[in-house]
Every structure is written in C-alpha cells, then in structure tokens.
Amino acid sequence: MNKSRKIKLNKNYTPLPTSEGDEIYPNGIFDFSISRILEYIAEGKLEAEEGRIEVKEWFEIRGGNI
C-alpha cells in the first residue's frame, strides 16, 4: 500500500456525539452519521452534489448486496 494513502491517526480526535433517533450507517470500522452529514450540507459546511439514481438498477449492478 502506498504510504501516502494511509489514514493518519489523530490522537486528539473525538467523534461527534450522536443523539437518539440519529441515522447511523455502519461501514466496516467507520460509523457514518447520516443525520450529521445532512445537517452539515444544509448549513453549507459540507459541499455536496445532488443527483438522482435508479435504486433498482443500483441494486442490480451490485448483485443486491450493499
């Protein structure tokens, strides 16, 4: 693995707290807070490109696996 592509540990990192009812998407060792991501997009703190997908086609391409 290219060393420049490795994740660097931030010893001062503290994950953002979650609230009851938050939507969390676990993916491997990461837990993505969908609720927090949407808040950041709405507040302009995170730039995101809006797009549409055909969900049925998306699942077919991936063999029904997420």
Secondary structure as UniProt FT lines:
FT   HELIX           3..5
FT   TURN            11..12
FT   TURN            20..21
FT   STRAND          24..27
FT   TURN            28..29
FT   STRAND          30..33
FT   HELIX           34..42
FT   TURN            43..44
FT   HELIX           55..61
FT   TURN            62..64
//
